[in-house]
């Protein structure tokens, strides 16, 4: 946001030339910041309730730091997905408050303070220990956005009693993210137990016939349980964003 644009908008509000609701609409469409190799959208949080998040894979360490600089300067949380410890060590030289979640492969510089918490509970369920990285990606994203999050890991259908022994926790959730590889059966089981939205996340975990997560994806898409929706393979981030938007309705 350029200072002169903001001043002009404020003056229009002051003189009554524009009303507050119309001004808010203009704020939601103000320009991004162009840094040459990237156009950083500092107003995405205002428009969508979710800040711009940096997909780390394929970007250089220098590019990631420059994008984070813009986000932090704009008062946003700076979040990088699909990254590694080497990139984190480089980021920490510039952003001392950066934190790294090794399981989720995410870097976070948290700027928001006293963020209003969404009322409901988002429960992250994963079938096996090998699915934890994708589950943690979903968990970290939802926590950063101000949600209460619980984790229920290693409760796959090979030992369904592990899942059912936590039925009170499962029934208490407002939104459930269910992460599974192999044949992808767990979301159907959970979907048959609850009357809340279930976001299914197929993972690429599995033997040859899993086809890198395609078997799990197709299994989830063909679920007979009501209320189950599916995101892309290994897309914990996407599931977390959708769960946040649903849970925001409880404010």
C-alpha positions as CSV (number, residue, x, y, z in Angstrom):
1,X,0.0,0.0,0.0
2,X,1.4,3.4,-1.0
3,X,1.2,6.2,1.5
4,X,-0.4,8.6,-1.0
5,X,-3.1,6.2,-1.9
6,X,-4.0,5.6,1.7
7,X,-4.0,9.4,2.5
8,X,-6.3,10.0,-0.5
9,X,-8.7,7.3,0.7
10,X,-8.7,8.6,4.2
11,X,-9.5,12.1,3.0
12,X,-12.4,10.9,0.9
13,X,-13.8,9.2,4.0
14,X,-13.3,12.4,6.1
15,X,-15.1,14.5,3.5
16,X,-17.9,12.1,3.1
17,X,-17.1,11.5,-0.5
18,X,-16.9,7.7,0.2
19,X,-18.5,5.7,3.0
20,X,-16.7,3.3,5.2
21,X,-18.0,0.1,3.6
22,X,-16.9,1.3,0.1
23,X,-13.5,2.3,1.5
24,X,-13.1,-1.2,2.9
25,X,-13.8,-2.7,-0.5
26,X,-11.0,-0.5,-2.0
27,X,-8.6,-1.6,0.7
28,X,-9.2,-5.2,-0.2
29,X,-8.1,-4.6,-3.8
30,X,-5.1,-2.3,-3.3
31,X,-1.9,-3.1,-5.2
32,X,0.7,-5.8,-4.3
33,X,4.3,-4.9,-3.7
34,X,6.5,-5.7,-6.7
35,X,10.0,-6.8,-5.8
36,X,11.0,-7.9,-9.3
37,X,10.9,-11.7,-9.1
38,X,7.8,-11.7,-7.0
39,X,4.6,-9.7,-6.4
40,X,3.9,-9.9,-2.7
41,X,0.3,-9.6,-1.7
42,X,0.2,-8.0,1.8
43,X,-3.6,-7.6,1.7
44,X,-4.5,-11.2,1.2
45,X,-5.3,-11.6,4.9
46,X,-7.7,-8.7,4.7
47,X,-9.5,-10.2,1.6
48,X,-9.5,-13.8,2.5
49,X,-8.6,-14.1,6.2
50,X,-5.4,-16.0,5.3
51,X,-2.1,-14.2,4.7
52,X,0.0,-14.9,1.7
53,X,2.1,-18.0,2.4
54,X,5.4,-18.7,0.7
55,X,5.8,-22.0,-1.1
56,X,9.5,-22.7,-0.4
57,X,10.3,-25.4,-2.9
58,X,12.0,-24.1,-6.0
59,X,12.9,-20.7,-4.4
60,X,16.4,-19.7,-3.5
61,X,17.3,-18.8,0.1
62,X,17.7,-15.2,-0.9
63,X,14.3,-15.0,-2.6
64,X,12.6,-16.5,0.5
65,X,14.2,-13.9,2.8
66,X,13.3,-11.0,0.5
67,X,9.6,-12.1,0.4
68,X,9.6,-12.6,4.1
69,X,11.0,-9.1,4.5
70,X,8.0,-7.6,2.7
71,X,5.5,-9.7,4.7
72,X,7.0,-8.8,8.0
73,X,7.3,-5.1,7.1
74,X,3.6,-5.2,6.3
75,X,2.8,-6.5,9.7
76,X,1.9,-10.0,8.5
77,X,2.9,-13.4,9.8
78,X,5.5,-14.7,7.5
79,X,5.0,-18.4,6.7
80,X,7.2,-20.6,4.5
81,X,6.1,-24.2,3.6
82,X,8.1,-27.1,2.0
83,X,11.5,-25.8,3.2
84,X,14.4,-27.2,5.2
85,X,16.8,-26.5,8.1
86,X,19.4,-25.0,5.8
87,X,17.0,-22.3,4.6
88,X,15.9,-21.7,8.1
89,X,19.4,-21.1,9.3
90,X,19.8,-18.5,6.5
91,X,16.4,-16.9,7.4
92,X,17.4,-16.6,11.1
93,X,20.3,-14.4,10.2
94,X,17.8,-11.7,9.2
95,X,14.7,-12.7,11.2
96,X,15.8,-13.6,14.7
97,X,12.2,-14.5,15.8
98,X,11.8,-17.1,13.1
99,X,10.9,-20.6,14.2
100,X,11.2,-23.9,12.4
101,X,8.9,-27.0,12.6
102,X,11.0,-29.9,11.3
103,X,8.1,-32.3,10.9
104,X,6.0,-29.7,9.0
105,X,9.0,-28.4,7.1
106,X,7.7,-24.9,7.8
107,X,9.3,-21.6,8.9
108,X,7.2,-19.1,10.8
109,X,7.8,-15.5,11.8
110,X,4.8,-14.6,13.9
111,X,3.9,-10.9,14.0
112,X,0.2,-11.0,15.1
113,X,-0.4,-10.4,18.8
114,X,-3.5,-11.1,20.8
115,X,-5.1,-12.6,17.8
116,X,-8.8,-13.4,18.4
117,X,-9.2,-17.1,18.7
118,X,-11.8,-18.9,16.7
119,X,-14.2,-20.6,19.0
120,X,-14.3,-24.2,17.6
121,X,-11.8,-27.0,17.8
122,X,-10.0,-28.3,14.7
123,X,-8.9,-31.9,15.2
124,X,-6.0,-33.3,13.1
125,X,-6.2,-37.0,12.8
126,X,-3.6,-39.1,10.9
127,X,-3.5,-42.8,10.1
128,X,0.2,-43.6,10.7
129,X,3.4,-42.1,12.0
130,X,4.6,-41.7,8.4
131,X,1.7,-39.4,7.7
132,X,2.8,-37.0,10.5
133,X,4.7,-34.5,8.3
134,X,1.5,-33.7,6.2
135,X,-0.6,-33.7,9.4
136,X,1.8,-31.3,11.1
137,X,1.7,-28.9,8.1
138,X,-2.1,-28.7,8.5
139,X,-1.7,-28.3,12.3
140,X,0.8,-25.5,12.2
141,X,-1.2,-23.6,9.6
142,X,-4.4,-23.7,11.6
143,X,-2.7,-22.8,14.8
144,X,-1.0,-19.7,13.3
145,X,-4.4,-18.5,12.1
146,X,-5.8,-18.5,15.6
147,X,-7.5,-21.8,16.0
148,X,-7.6,-24.3,18.9
149,X,-6.0,-27.4,17.5
150,X,-5.8,-31.0,18.9
151,X,-3.8,-33.8,17.4
152,X,-4.7,-37.5,17.2
153,X,-1.9,-39.5,15.5
154,X,-1.3,-43.1,14.5
155,X,-5.0,-44.2,14.7
156,X,-5.4,-45.9,11.3
157,X,-7.8,-48.6,10.3
158,X,-5.3,-51.4,10.9
159,X,-6.1,-50.9,14.6
160,X,-9.5,-49.1,14.5
161,X,-9.8,-49.5,18.3
162,X,-7.2,-46.8,18.7
163,X,-9.5,-44.4,16.9
164,X,-12.7,-45.4,18.7
165,X,-11.1,-45.1,22.1
166,X,-10.9,-41.4,21.4
167,X,-14.5,-41.0,20.4
168,X,-15.3,-38.2,22.9
169,X,-12.4,-36.0,21.4
170,X,-13.5,-36.8,17.9
171,X,-17.2,-35.9,18.6
172,X,-16.1,-32.6,20.2
173,X,-14.4,-31.2,17.1
174,X,-15.9,-28.5,14.9
175,X,-13.8,-29.4,11.9
176,X,-11.7,-32.6,11.3
177,X,-8.7,-33.0,9.1
178,X,-8.0,-36.6,8.4
179,X,-4.7,-37.6,6.9
180,X,-4.0,-41.0,5.5
181,X,-1.9,-42.9,2.9
182,X,-2.0,-46.5,1.7
183,X,-5.7,-47.1,0.6
184,X,-7.0,-43.9,2.3
185,X,-9.8,-45.5,4.3
186,X,-9.6,-43.5,7.5
187,X,-11.6,-40.4,6.4
188,X,-14.6,-42.6,5.5
189,X,-14.5,-44.2,9.0
190,X,-14.3,-40.8,10.7
191,X,-17.0,-39.3,8.3
192,X,-19.3,-42.1,9.4
193,X,-19.0,-41.1,13.0
194,X,-19.5,-37.3,13.1
195,X,-21.9,-34.6,11.9
196,X,-19.1,-32.1,11.2
197,X,-17.0,-31.3,8.1
198,X,-14.3,-33.8,7.4
199,X,-11.4,-32.6,5.2
200,X,-9.5,-35.7,3.8
201,X,-5.9,-35.4,2.9
202,X,-4.3,-38.3,0.9
203,X,-0.6,-38.8,1.4
204,X,2.0,-40.3,-0.9
205,X,2.8,-42.9,1.9
206,X,2.3,-46.5,0.7
207,X,3.6,-49.4,-1.3
208,X,3.8,-49.6,-5.1
209,X,0.1,-49.9,-5.8
210,X,-0.5,-46.7,-3.8
211,X,0.9,-44.9,-6.9
212,X,2.4,-42.0,-4.9
213,X,-1.0,-41.2,-3.2
214,X,-3.3,-41.7,-6.2
215,X,-4.9,-44.8,-4.6
216,X,-5.6,-42.9,-1.4
217,X,-6.9,-39.9,-3.3
218,X,-9.3,-42.0,-5.4
219,X,-10.4,-43.9,-2.3
220,X,-11.3,-40.7,-0.5
221,X,-13.0,-39.2,-3.5
222,X,-15.2,-42.3,-3.6
223,X,-16.1,-42.2,0.1
224,X,-19.6,-43.2,0.9
225,X,-19.6,-41.2,4.1
226,X,-21.4,-37.9,4.1
227,X,-19.6,-34.6,4.7
228,X,-16.2,-35.7,3.4
229,X,-14.3,-33.4,1.1
230,X,-10.8,-34.0,-0.3
231,X,-7.7,-31.9,-1.0
232,X,-4.7,-32.8,-3.1
233,X,-2.1,-35.4,-2.3
234,X,0.2,-34.3,0.6
235,X,-1.6,-30.9,0.8
236,X,-1.8,-30.4,4.5
237,X,-1.5,-26.6,4.0
238,X,-4.6,-26.5,1.8
239,X,-6.6,-28.6,4.3
240,X,-5.5,-26.3,7.1
241,X,-6.6,-23.2,5.2
242,X,-10.1,-24.7,4.5
243,X,-10.5,-25.8,8.1
244,X,-9.6,-22.3,9.3
245,X,-12.2,-20.7,7.0
246,X,-14.9,-23.1,8.2
247,X,-14.0,-22.5,11.9
248,X,-14.0,-18.7,11.4
249,X,-17.8,-19.0,11.1
250,X,-17.9,-19.7,14.8
251,X,-16.7,-16.2,15.7
